[in-house]
Every structure is written in C-alpha cells, then in structure tokens.
Amino acid sequence: MDCRNLTKDEIRELDMGGCSAEDWRRVLVAEGFEARRVRSTRFSGDARIGRLRGKVSLPGGLELPAGISEATLHNCTVGDDVLIRNVRRHIANYDIGDGAAICDVSLLATEGESAFGNGTKVEALNEGGGREVTIFDRLSSQIAYILALYRYRPETIEKLEAMIADYVKGRRSARGSVGKGARIMGCGALTNVRIGPAAEISGAVKLANGTVNSSEAHPAVVGDGVIAENFIFSSGSRVDGGAMLTGCFVGQGTRIGRQYSAENSLFFANCEGFHGEACAIFAGPYTVTHHKSSLLIAGLFSFYNAGSGTNQSNHMYKLGPVHQGILERGSKTGSFAYLLWSSHLGAFSAVIGKHYSKFDASDFPFSYVMEGKDGSVLIPAMNLATVGTQRDGAKWPDRDRRKDPDRLDLLHFDVLNPYTVGRMMRGRRILEDLSAKTPADRDAVERQGLTIARSRFKKGIDLYNLGIRLYLNGKIAARAEALLEETKPKGLLKALLKSATDGTGDWVDLCGLLTPAAKSGEALDRVARGAIADVPSLEKELRALHEGYAGFEWDWVVAAWLEEIGKKAEDVTLDDVRGAVAAWREGVLQYNDLVLKDAKKEFEGDVRIGFGIDGGPDAVAADFASVRGTFDGNKFVKQVKQASEDAAARAERILGALS
C-alpha cells in the first residue's frame, strides 16, 4: 500500500474529531484517505491507513460507513474500506485487510513473536506422551496419522518433525493479521491470533495463540462464548456455543459447539463434537459425538459415531493414563458402551455394552462386540448386511461440508475396498481354521480377549464370502462392461487382466486415505532419506497415493479374484468372466435381500408402541403410516430394490455382450 504523510488540514480535521497521536509524522495514509471518517482514535507507534470510503456490510443487512472510531491503534496497518469501532482496550501490532470489520472488541494484540498456534504439540492418543502431533495450518489427517502412529519409524518421524519445524518457522511473526473481509464482533480478548480472509468471529470470550485459517471459498466461524488456546481452526470449520478448546486442531468442515470441551485433541474433516468431552483423542474424518454424557479419551477414531454415554478407560492406576484404543473406520458404539483400553475394534464394527477387559477384534471387520455374561463376545460379520452399513457409503460423500478447493484431508469413501475386503479374507481364514480345529464338544473358543460361539463360525464365513465375492465380482463385471465398449470379447481377457501399477499385498488406511502398504512405505522411506524434504513435497506425495487409488485397487482386485477362483492369469477364460458377472448379480440380490430384511424390522413387531395414542388398532396403523410411512414406500427401501433391478439388468447386458 503506497502511503504519504498527513497534510496539515488532515491533522487539523483529525484533531477536531477527538483523535491524537504520539507523533503525527508516523501516521501514513493512502491516497483517497478521508480524515472525517476517523473519530475518537488514538495512534501510537507506526500507523498506515488505507483509503476509507464506501460502506461495510454487517450481519442482518446493516451497512455502516467505513472508518475508525473509539479505538486505540498501536503499530497497525489498516487496509482500504475497513470499519473499526468501539475497541475497549486497543489493537496492537496487526495488519488489517481490506474490507474487514472490527466492532465491540476488548483487545486485539500480538505480543512478541508468535507462530499463532503453529508448532503446538498435541499429546493425542496417549496422555503420557510419546505420540505428540505438532499442529500447523496445513496439517492433514494423513500427516498427523504418520506422526502419531509410526513411531516405530524413528528416522521418518525425525525428518517429518524437522520439515514441520521449518514450516512453522516461516509462520512466525511479531505481527498478527486480519484477512480481507473478516468480521470480528462482540469479542473479548484476542491475543496472538492470525485471522484468515472472510472469517466470522462473533461473541468469542477469549482466543489466544491460534490461527483461524479461513478462506473466501469457505469462511471459518467462531461464535458465542468460545474459549480457545493454542489452536488451529481450518477453513469451513465452525466453533461456537460456548466450546472450550485447549491444544486442539479443528479440521475443514468440522463443527464443535454446544458447550463441548476438548484438550490435546485433533478433529479432522467433517467431524462433529457437541455437548460432551474429549481428551487426547485422534478424531479422524467424520468422527461424530453428540451427547452430553459421552467422553472420548485416548483413542483413534475414523468415520465413527459415538452413542450416548460412551466412555473409555485409559488408566490402570499403575503408570498413569498411558493406554490407548483403536476404533477403525466406520465403527459405532451403542448407548453407555464402555471400553477398557488398550482395545482394537475392526472396521465397520459396533460395540454394545460394557467391556472390562481388553480385546483385539481387528481381524474381524463388520462385526458386533457384545457384552456377555463372562466377558466380551464377538459375533463376526453380522454388521455386513445391515441398513446402517449400506447407508454409510452413500452418506459420507453427501455430507462433505468442505467447500474450499484446497482440501487437506485425502479421503476414500468406499465401504468395500482392498483394506476392508482384505481384512474380511483374513477373518474368513481365521474362522475356517477355528472351525476345523475346535473340538466338537466345545461350544465356544477364546481369542484375543473375545469369546466366539462355535455356532457363529459358519454364519461368519458365509457372510464374509458374500462380501468378498460381491466386491471382487462386482469390480470384474464393471471393468468388463467398460472394456466391451472398446473391444470384442476375444480381446477382453488381455485388457481385463492388464496391470499398470502394483497395488497387491496388504493395504493400510492412513486415516481416510486407502493405499497399498508397500506404496506408503516407499513414501515414508523417501522422507527418511530426505528425498521428500518439505511440507509441499509431502503433500504432493500423498496426493499421488490418493489419485493412484483406482489403479492400485484394480491390481489388488485381479490378484484377489485369481486367488478366489484358484487360477493363474494365463488360464482365465471368458467363462470365468461370465461366471463372475453372474455371481455378482446373484450376490447383489442376496446382499440387498438381507439389507431389506434388516430394514423391515423397522416396520414390524413392537415398533408401533406409542402410535395412535388415544385410538384403537386402526388409529395405531394410520398414525404409524402417517409418521413413518410404509415399508414399500420408504425411500431407502425403494433405492435398494431399484439397485437390485439395475444390477440384474446390467448383468444381462454384460453377459449378452460376452456371448
């Protein structure tokens, strides 16, 4: 901003308007500055003021003339068309962007040199330390996951922490900033806070040492009663309703409010935290907790839904709260579920009841862990063909609130994928082995803190078979369908089994990003060697893994499908492809039939209790139908039935083309 000294007439105008300065020579203004728009303001140190013209829009449609009144400014730069009024204490060491509004604020000041929350170490997962995550304004769930969980790779962690430290060094400054178009209104003390463009901060009580990393594409909002220290709030986040946060990272599209309290915790994309409490948690994308009585502590969660009264224990009264828990993607806890850490729950599984001993159910995705008479009971695969699991894959993409095109967390939403299906294949092998080796006179077996009833072996194997083959055959059918538009059946096999990458082997879930373990391992090795030496390079590497998903997945699918049919690639025939398409059609029908049976429970039995309260049976039926509708008329039921019809029609077309 080009500035000049004040003229004598401008100084006279300012003096008549109740303004003063330690030295008017240190107050510089831009061309177009209008002195009449500055009233009752004191300047100290160096001041630079843009042209003050036009009006500034405030909530509710109110428009006020740009200008400065009832304020003390110390070492500040004020951009064009800014509104500053009623600053009870002062604004110090701030650069205020064009079109910003600062009204009814107690204090806005930067004291000394600050990194504005960048560089804060958050003791996530383990309150006793050892898994600290250094937060910064470009932290993603993937980078945080590597920092917290890969401590067995010390060279990688050392280099990663060094590159983050270099990034943080670049964020340090003795001056705070308020971005273009930001609104700060009715707040208490804001000290050492960097505020991004278009941010809305209204009614916050105290903000200290933090960044509100807003963007014009998706403004961040900080609302009434918020107290936050040592924090990073990302674009599109909303923290309001008296939330109290200390040492926290809040990701893009995340909502925290309704008196929620959290310390030493990480919340990534699209999380929701209301009413309850969090301590030392790693809340991966879509972690949701809505209830006053729910405590999340020392756990890793991802695509998770906490039931009311959910609680965990990480304290064995020996060496302190040093235990941790892992709930893999898609997990749920029922009302008043209790877990003793350290425990590990497999993907898309549910915990019901109270569990006073540790368990490891990581090899059994899509399962229930129930409270039994003598401990924790595993019901393998029972959550695979349920309404909730069917809906999960569709709801998460639809509920992605991120509007900022610069998305930090890299996410894959598919419920069935090489990671979950690979775990199902492992669980199936374990059940088959237990079935073969368990003596006939034993009704149950104990495994890793869990009791598995003998009667559950076959059901679990059958359900895992259904899920595995539904996924693999579905991928083969879809690829064959696409290829048949370009080639004749004779040339199909070569194109179908063609591999461009190597995505075989075990896969990992890097807190939302699904990728082959070998590929992520190679990237981490490059970090350790210094070949990836800064944050932008690491982000690029992670994006490459994310964007390579389709190719990696296809390699894995081909290898797994060949294993399932017991053939080598060179021995595959068109009959095998036809068999896969036909099996996929039957699998879809079988799976959707199970889902519909689960959905029908919502319309049968005692679900009508409380309906038609003052009438007879006819009133009960009519009231239920008016509120809940009918099974056949339900939107979800219609979608599932239509999916079955569509799959059958697609399969017929593919089989016809293969003929």
C-alpha positions in Angstrom: 0.0 0.0 0.0 1.5 3.3 -1.1 1.3 5.9 1.6 2.1 9.5 2.3 2.3 11.8 5.3 -0.8 13.6 6.6 -1.4 17.1 5.4 -1.9 19.9 7.9 -5.6 20.1 7.0 -6.0 16.4 7.7 -4.2 16.6 11.0 -6.5 19.5 11.9 -9.6 17.5 10.9 -8.4 14.5 13.0 -7.6 16.7 16.0 -11.1 18.3 15.8 -12.6 14.8 15.7 -11.0 13.8 19.0 -8.0 12.0 17.6 -4.5 12.1 18.9 -1.1 10.6 18.1 2.3 10.3 19.7 3.8 11.7 16.5 1.6 12.5 13.5 4.6 12.0 11.3 4.4 8.3 12.0 0.8 8.1 10.7 0.8 7.5 7.0 -2.2 7.3 4.8 -3.1 6.2 1.2 -4.4 8.5 -1.5 -8.1 8.9 -1.1 -7.9 8.9 2.8 -10.8 10.8 4.3 -9.9 12.3 7.7 -13.5 12.9 8.6 -14.1 9.1 8.8 -11.7 8.8 11.8 -13.0 9.9 15.2 -12.0 9.5 18.8 -9.0 7.4 17.9 -5.5 7.4 19.4 -2.5 6.3 17.3 0.9 5.2 18.8 3.9 3.7 17.1 3.7 3.4 13.3 0.4 3.5 11.6 -0.6 3.0 7.9 -4.2 3.6 6.9 -5.8 2.9 3.6 -8.5 4.9 1.9 -11.7 4.9 3.9 -14.6 5.1 1.5 -17.8 3.3 0.9 -19.7 1.1 3.3 -19.1 -2.1 5.2 -21.9 -4.8 5.4 -22.6 -6.3 8.8 -24.9 -9.2 9.8 -28.5 -8.6 9.4 -28.1 -6.3 6.4 -26.8 -3.3 8.3 -24.4 -1.1 6.4 -22.1 1.4 8.1 -19.6 3.8 6.6 -16.0 2.6 6.5 -14.0 4.4 9.2 -12.3 4.2 12.6 -13.9 5.4 15.8 -13.5 4.9 19.6 -10.2 2.9 19.3 -6.5 2.9 20.1 -4.2 1.6 17.5 -0.6 0.7 18.1 1.8 -0.2 15.3 -1.1 -1.2 12.9 -1.7 -1.2 9.2 -5.3 -0.7 8.2 -6.4 -1.6 4.6 -8.9 0.0 2.4 -12.6 0.4 3.3 -12.2 -1.0 6.9 -14.6 -0.5 9.7 -13.1 -0.3 13.3 -15.3 0.9 16.2 -15.6 0.6 19.9 -12.4 -1.1 20.8 -12.4 -1.1 24.6 -8.7 -1.6 25.1 -6.6 -1.4 22.0 -5.4 -3.1 18.8 -1.6 -3.7 18.7 0.8 -5.0 16.0 -1.8 -6.0 13.5 -2.2 -5.8 9.7 -5.9 -5.5 8.9 -7.0 -6.5 5.4 -9.3 -4.6 3.0 -13.0 -4.6 3.9 -12.6 -6.1 7.4 -14.8 -5.1 10.3 -13.7 -5.0 13.9 -16.5 -3.8 16.3 -17.1 -4.0 20.0 -13.9 -5.9 20.8 -12.0 -5.7 24.1 -8.5 -6.4 22.8 -6.7 -7.5 19.6 -3.0 -7.7 20.1 0.2 -9.6 19.2 2.7 -9.8 22.0 6.3 -10.5 21.0 7.0 -13.1 18.2 4.3 -15.7 17.7 3.6 -18.7 15.4 -0.1 -18.3 16.1 -0.7 -21.9 17.3 1.5 -23.4 14.7 4.1 -25.6 16.4 1.9 -26.5 19.3 2.5 -30.1 20.3 -0.7 -32.1 21.0 -0.5 -35.2 23.1 -3.0 -37.2 21.1 -3.8 -40.8 21.7 -1.5 -41.2 24.7 -1.8 -38.7 27.6 1.5 -39.9 28.9 3.2 -38.6 25.7 5.2 -40.3 23.0 2.7 -39.7 20.2 2.8 -35.9 20.1 1.5 -34.3 16.9 2.8 -30.9 16.0 -0.1 -28.9 14.6 0.2 -26.4 11.9 -2.2 -24.7 9.5 -1.7 -27.3 6.7 -1.9 -30.4 8.9 -3.8 -33.2 7.3 -5.2 -36.4 8.8 -2.6 -38.3 6.9 0.4 -36.3 8.2 -1.0 -36.5 11.7 -1.6 -40.3 11.4 2.1 -40.8 10.4 3.3 -38.6 13.2 1.2 -40.3 15.9 1.2 -43.9 14.8 4.5 -44.6 13.0 6.8 -44.0 15.9 8.5 -47.4 15.0 10.0 -45.5 12.1 12.2 -43.1 14.0 14.2 -41.7 11.0 10.9 -40.9 9.2 9.5 -39.2 12.3 12.7 -37.2 12.9 12.7 -35.9 9.3 9.0 -35.2 9.3 9.2 -33.2 12.5 12.1 -31.2 11.1 10.2 -30.3 7.9 7.2 -29.2 10.0 9.5 -27.2 12.2 10.9 -25.4 9.1 7.3 -24.7 8.0 6.4 -23.3 11.5 9.4 -21.1 11.4 8.0 -19.5 8.3 4.8 -18.7 10.1 6.4 -16.9 13.0 6.0 -13.1 13.1 5.8 -10.2 15.5 2.6 -9.0 13.7 -0.8 -10.6 13.6 -3.2 -10.3 10.7 -6.9 -10.0 10.0 -7.7 -11.2 6.5 -9.7 -9.4 3.8 -13.4 -9.2 4.6 -13.1 -10.7 8.0 -15.7 -9.8 10.7 -14.7 -9.6 14.4 -17.6 -8.5 16.6 -18.6 -8.5 20.2 -15.5 -10.4 21.4 -13.3 -10.4 24.5 -9.5 -10.6 24.3 -7.9 -11.9 21.2 -4.1 -12.3 21.6 -1.6 -13.7 19.2 -4.3 -14.8 16.8 -4.0 -14.9 13.0 -7.4 -14.5 11.3 -7.9 -15.5 7.7 -9.9 -13.9 4.9 -13.7 -13.8 5.4 -13.6 -15.2 8.9 -16.5 -14.6 11.2 -15.7 -14.2 14.8 -18.7 -13.1 16.9 -19.0 -13.2 20.7 -15.9 -15.2 21.4 -14.8 -14.8 25.0 -11.1 -15.5 24.6 -8.8 -16.6 21.8 -5.1 -17.0 22.5 -2.2 -18.3 20.4 -4.1 -19.6 17.4 -5.0 -19.4 13.7 -8.4 -19.1 12.3 -7.4 -20.4 8.9 -10.4 -19.1 7.0 -10.7 -18.7 3.2 -13.1 -16.8 1.0 -14.2 -20.1 -0.6 -15.3 -21.4 2.8 -15.1 -19.0 5.8 -14.4 -20.2 9.3 -16.8 -19.2 12.0 -16.0 -18.7 15.7 -19.2 -18.0 17.7 -20.6 -17.0 21.1 -18.8 -18.0 24.3 -15.8 -19.8 22.7 -12.6 -20.0 24.7 -9.7 -21.4 22.8 -5.9 -21.5 23.4 -3.1 -23.0 21.4 -5.3 -23.9 18.4 -5.7 -24.2 14.7 -9.2 -23.8 13.1 -9.3 -24.7 9.4 -11.4 -23.3 6.6 -15.1 -24.1 6.8 -14.9 -25.0 10.5 -17.4 -23.8 12.9 -16.7 -23.5 16.7 -19.4 -21.9 18.7 -21.9 -22.5 21.5 -19.5 -22.0 24.4 -17.0 -24.6 23.3 -13.8 -24.7 25.3 -10.7 -26.0 23.5 -7.1 -26.2 24.6 -4.3 -27.5 22.4 -6.6 -28.6 19.6 -6.7 -28.8 15.8 -10.1 -28.4 14.1 -10.3 -29.6 10.5 -12.1 -28.4 7.4 -15.9 -28.5 7.7 -15.8 -29.6 11.3 -18.4 -28.4 13.8 -17.7 -28.0 17.5 -20.2 -26.5 19.9 -23.0 -26.7 22.5 -20.5 -26.4 25.4 -18.2 -29.2 24.1 -14.8 -29.3 25.8 -11.6 -30.7 24.4 -8.0 -30.7 25.2 -4.9 -32.2 23.4 -7.2 -33.4 20.6 -7.3 -33.5 16.8 -10.5 -33.2 14.8 -10.2 -33.7 11.1 -12.6 -33.1 8.2 -16.3 -33.0 8.9 -16.2 -34.1 12.5 -19.0 -33.0 14.9 -18.4 -32.6 18.6 -21.4 -31.4 20.7 -22.2 -31.4 24.4 -19.6 -34.0 25.5 -15.9 -34.1 26.3 -12.7 -35.2 24.5 -9.3 -35.7 25.9 -6.2 -36.7 23.9 -8.2 -38.1 21.0 -7.3 -38.5 17.4 -10.7 -37.9 15.7 -10.2 -38.9 12.1 -12.7 -37.6 9.4 -16.4 -37.9 10.2 -16.0 -38.6 13.9 -19.3 -37.7 15.4 -20.2 -37.4 19.1 -23.4 -35.5 20.1 -24.3 -36.4 23.7 -23.6 -34.7 27.0 -22.7 -37.9 28.7 -20.1 -39.1 26.1 -16.4 -39.0 26.9 -13.9 -39.8 24.2 -10.4 -40.3 25.6 -7.0 -41.5 24.3 -8.5 -43.2 21.2 -8.1 -43.2 17.4 -11.5 -42.9 15.6 -12.5 -42.5 12.0 -15.9 -42.3 10.3 -17.1 -43.0 13.8 -20.4 -42.5 15.6 -20.5 -42.4 19.4 -23.6 -43.5 21.3 -24.8 -41.6 24.3 -22.8 -42.3 27.4 -19.9 -43.8 25.5 -16.9 -44.0 27.8 -13.4 -45.5 27.8 -10.7 -46.0 30.4 -7.0 -45.4 29.8 -5.9 -45.5 33.4 -4.8 -48.8 35.1 -3.7 -47.0 38.3 -0.1 -48.1 37.7 2.0 -45.9 35.4 -0.8 -43.3 34.7 -3.1 -42.8 31.7 -0.8 -44.4 29.2 -3.2 -46.8 27.4 -4.8 -46.2 24.0 -7.6 -47.6 21.9 -8.1 -48.0 18.1 -11.6 -48.0 16.6 -11.2 -48.4 12.8 -13.2 -46.6 10.2 -17.0 -47.0 10.3 -17.2 -48.1 13.9 -20.0 -47.3 16.3 -20.7 -47.6 20.0 -24.1 -48.2 21.5 -25.6 -46.2 24.3 -23.5 -46.4 27.5 -20.9 -48.5 25.9 -17.7 -48.8 27.9 -14.3 -50.0 26.7 -11.2 -50.7 28.6 -8.1 -49.6 26.7 -6.0 -50.9 25.2 -8.5 -52.5 22.7 -8.8 -52.6 19.0 -12.0 -52.8 17.0 -12.2 -53.8 13.4 -13.6 -51.6 10.6 -17.4 -51.1 10.4 -17.9 -52.9 13.7 -20.2 -52.0 16.6 -19.6 -52.2 20.4 -22.6 -52.8 22.6 -22.5 -52.9 26.4 -19.6 -52.7 28.8 -16.2 -54.4 28.4 -14.0 -54.6 31.4 -11.1 -56.5 29.7 -9.0 -55.7 26.7 -9.8 -57.3 23.3 -8.5 -57.2 19.7 -11.1 -57.6 17.0 -9.1 -56.0 14.3 -9.1 -59.2 12.2 -12.9 -59.2 12.1 -14.4 -56.2 10.3 -18.2 -55.7 10.1 -18.8 -57.4 13.4 -20.5 -56.9 16.7 -18.7 -57.0 20.0 -21.3 -57.6 22.7 -21.3 -57.7 26.5 -21.5 -61.3 27.6 -22.0 -63.0 30.9 -18.4 -63.8 31.3 -16.7 -61.1 29.1 -16.7 -59.8 25.5 -18.5 -61.8 22.8 -17.7 -61.5 19.1 -20.4 -62.0 16.5 -18.3 -62.0 13.3 -19.5 -60.3 10.1 -23.0 -59.6 11.4 -22.8 -55.9 10.6 -22.0 -56.5 7.0 -25.5 -56.7 5.5 -27.3 -54.1 7.7 -29.1 -50.9 6.8 -26.6 -48.8 8.6 -23.6 -50.2 6.7 -25.4 -49.9 3.4 -26.2 -46.2 4.1 -22.7 -45.3 5.3 -21.1 -45.5 1.9 -23.6 -43.0 0.5 -24.0 -40.6 3.3 -20.4 -39.6 3.9 -19.7 -38.1 0.4 -23.1 -36.4 0.6 -22.2 -34.9 4.0 -18.9 -33.5 3.0 -19.1 -29.8 4.0 -15.8 -28.8 2.6 -16.1 -26.0 0.0 -12.5 -24.9 0.0 -10.9 -26.4 -3.2 -7.7 -26.8 -1.2 -8.7 -29.9 0.7 -6.2 -31.0 3.2 -7.5 -34.4 4.2 -7.4 -37.0 1.4 -10.4 -39.3 1.7 -11.7 -42.5 0.1 -15.3 -43.3 1.0 -16.0 -46.9 -0.4 -17.2 -49.2 2.3 -15.9 -52.3 0.4 -12.3 -51.7 -0.7 -9.0 -53.6 -0.6 -8.4 -52.7 3.0 -11.8 -53.9 4.4 -12.1 -56.8 2.0 -8.6 -57.9 2.7 -9.5 -57.9 6.4 -12.6 -60.0 5.6 -10.4 -62.5 3.8 -8.2 -62.7 6.9 -11.2 -63.1 9.2 -12.6 -65.8 7.0 -9.3 -67.8 7.2 -9.3 -67.5 11.0 -12.9 -68.7 11.2 -12.2 -71.6 8.9 -9.2 -72.6 10.9 -11.2 -72.3 14.2 -14.0 -74.4 12.7 -11.5 -77.1 11.7 -9.6 -77.2 14.9 -12.2 -76.6 17.6 -13.2 -79.9 19.3 -16.8 -80.9 18.8 -17.5 -80.8 22.5 -16.6 -77.1 22.8 -19.4 -74.6 22.3 -17.1 -71.6 22.1 -13.4 -70.5 21.8 -11.5 -67.7 23.3 -9.4 -65.5 21.1 -7.6 -62.2 21.9 -10.0 -61.3 24.7 -13.1 -62.4 22.8 -15.5 -65.3 23.0 -16.7 -66.7 19.7 -19.5 -69.2 19.7 -19.0 -72.3 17.6 -22.4 -71.7 16.1 -21.1 -68.4 14.7 -18.3 -69.9 12.6 -20.3 -70.9 9.6 -22.5 -67.8 9.5 -19.5 -65.6 9.7 -17.7 -67.5 6.9 -20.8 -67.3 4.7 -21.2 -63.6 5.3 -17.6 -62.8 4.6 -17.8 -65.0 1.5 -20.8 -62.9 0.4 -19.0 -59.6 0.9 -15.7 -60.7 -0.6 -17.2 -62.1 -3.8 -19.7 -59.3 -4.1 -16.9 -56.8 -4.2 -14.5 -58.8 -6.4 -17.1 -60.0 -8.9 -18.6 -56.5 -9.0 -15.3 -55.0 -9.9 -14.7 -57.6 -12.6 -18.2 -57.0 -14.0 -17.7 -53.3 -14.1 -14.3 -53.5 -15.8 -15.6 -56.0 -18.4 -18.6 -53.7 -19.1 -16.3 -50.7 -19.7 -13.9 -52.7 -21.9 -16.7 -54.2 -24.0 -17.4 -50.7 -25.3 -13.9 -50.6 -26.8 -13.0 -54.2 -27.7 -14.6 -57.5 -28.7 -14.9 -60.4 -26.3 -11.9 -62.1 -27.9 -9.6 -59.3 -26.8 -11.2 -58.8 -23.5 -9.1 -61.1 -21.3 -5.8 -59.5 -22.1 -7.2 -56.0 -21.5 -9.1 -57.1 -18.4 -6.1 -58.5 -16.6 -3.7 -55.8 -17.6 -1.8 -54.2 -14.8 -0.3 -50.7 -14.8 0.8 -50.4 -11.2 1.5 -52.7 -8.3 -1.2 -52.4 -5.7 -1.1 -56.0 -4.5 -0.4 -57.1 -0.9 -1.7 -55.6 2.3 -3.4 -52.2 2.4 -3.4 -49.5 5.0 -5.9 -46.9 6.0 -4.0 -43.7 6.5 -6.9 -42.1 8.4 -9.1 -41.8 5.3 -6.6 -42.5 2.5 -6.6 -46.1 1.4 -3.4 -47.3 -0.2 -1.1 -50.3 -0.5 1.2 -50.7 2.5 4.1 -51.1 0.1 3.4 -47.8 -1.6 3.0 -45.8 1.6 6.1 -47.5 3.0 8.1 -46.3 -0.1 6.9 -42.7 0.5 8.0 -42.9 4.2 11.4 -44.3 3.2 11.8 -41.3 0.9 11.0 -39.0 3.8 13.6 -40.8 6.0 16.2 -40.4 3.2 15.5 -36.7 2.8 14.2 -37.2 -0.8 10.9 -35.6 0.5 12.2 -32.6 2.4 9.4 -30.1 2.9 5.7 -30.0 3.6 4.6 -29.2 0.0 6.6 -32.2 -1.3 5.0 -34.4 1.2 1.5 -33.2 0.3 2.3 -33.9 -3.3 3.4 -37.4 -2.5 0.2 -38.1 -0.5 -1.9 -36.7 -3.3 -0.2 -39.1 -5.7 -1.2 -42.0 -3.5 -4.7 -40.7 -3.3 -5.1 -40.2 -7.0 -3.5 -43.6 -7.7 -6.2 -45.4 -5.8 -8.1 -46.7 -8.9 -5.0 -48.3 -10.4 -3.8 -49.7 -7.2 -7.2 -51.1 -6.4 -7.5 -52.8 -9.8 -4.2 -54.6 -9.3 -5.4 -55.8 -5.9 -8.7 -56.9 -7.3 -7.2 -59.0 -10.1 -4.8 -60.8 -7.7 -7.5 -61.4 -5.1 -10.0 -62.6 -7.8 -7.5 -65.0 -9.2 -6.9 -66.4 -5.7 -10.6 -66.8 -5.2 -11.1 -68.8 -8.4 -7.8 -70.7 -8.0 -6.3 -69.8 -11.4 -3.3 -68.0 -12.9 -3.9 -65.1 -15.2 -2.9 -67.1 -18.3 -5.5 -69.8 -17.5 -8.5 -67.4 -17.2 -11.2 -67.9 -19.8 -14.3 -66.0 -20.9 -16.4 -68.5 -18.9 -14.6 -67.3 -15.8 -15.6 -63.7 -16.6 -19.2 -64.8 -17.3 -19.2 -66.7 -14.0 -18.0 -63.5 -12.2 -20.8 -61.4 -13.8 -23.5 -64.0 -12.9 -22.1 -64.4 -9.4 -22.1 -60.6 -8.9 -25.8 -60.5 -10.0 -26.7 -63.2 -7.5 -24.5 -61.6 -4.8 -26.2 -58.2 -5.2 -29.7 -59.8 -5.0 -28.7 -61.9 -1.9 -27.0 -58.9 -0.2 -29.8 -56.5 -0.8 -32.3 -59.1 0.3 -30.5 -59.3 3.7 -30.4 -55.5 3.9 -34.2 -55.3 3.2 -34.9 -57.9 5.8 -32.9 -55.7 8.3 -34.9 -52.6 7.2 -38.2 -54.4 7.5 -37.6 -54.7 11.3 -38.3 -51.0 11.5 -41.9 -51.7 10.4 -42.7 -54.9 12.2 -43.3 -56.1 15.8 -43.5 -53.7 18.6 -42.2 -50.7 16.7 -45.7 -49.2 16.7 -45.9 -48.8 20.5 -46.8 -45.2 21.3 -48.6 -44.5 18.0 -52.3 -43.8 17.8 -52.2 -42.9 21.4 -55.9 -42.3 22.1 -57.3 -44.6 19.4 -57.7 -48.2 18.7 -55.8 -50.6 16.3 -56.9 -48.7 13.2 -55.6 -45.4 14.7 -52.3 -47.1 15.6 -51.9 -48.3 12.0 -52.9 -44.9 10.5 -50.8 -42.9 12.8 -47.7 -45.1 12.2 -48.3 -44.8 8.4 -48.6 -41.1 8.5 -45.4 -40.6 10.5 -43.2 -43.4 9.5 -44.7 -44.4 6.2 -44.8 -48.0 4.9 -42.0 -50.4 4.1 -42.7 -50.5 0.4 -43.0 -46.7 0.3 -39.8 -46.0 2.2 -37.2 -44.1 0.1 -34.3 -46.2 1.2 -36.2 -49.5 0.5 -37.1 -48.2 -3.0 -33.4 -47.4 -3.6 -32.3 -50.9 -2.6 -34.9 -52.6 -4.7 -34.0 -50.4 -7.7 -30.3 -51.2 -7.2 -31.2 -54.9 -7.4 -33.2 -54.4 -10.6 -30.4 -52.3 -12.1 -27.8 -54.9 -11.2 -29.8 -57.7 -12.8 -30.3 -55.6 -16.0 -26.6 -54.6 -16.2 -25.6 -58.2 -15.7 -27.8 -59.4 -18.5 -26.4 -56.8 -20.9 -22.8 -57.7 -20.0 -23.5 -61.4 -20.3 -25.2 -60.8 -23.7 -22.2 -58.8 -24.9 -19.8 -61.6 -23.7 -21.8 -64.1 -25.8 
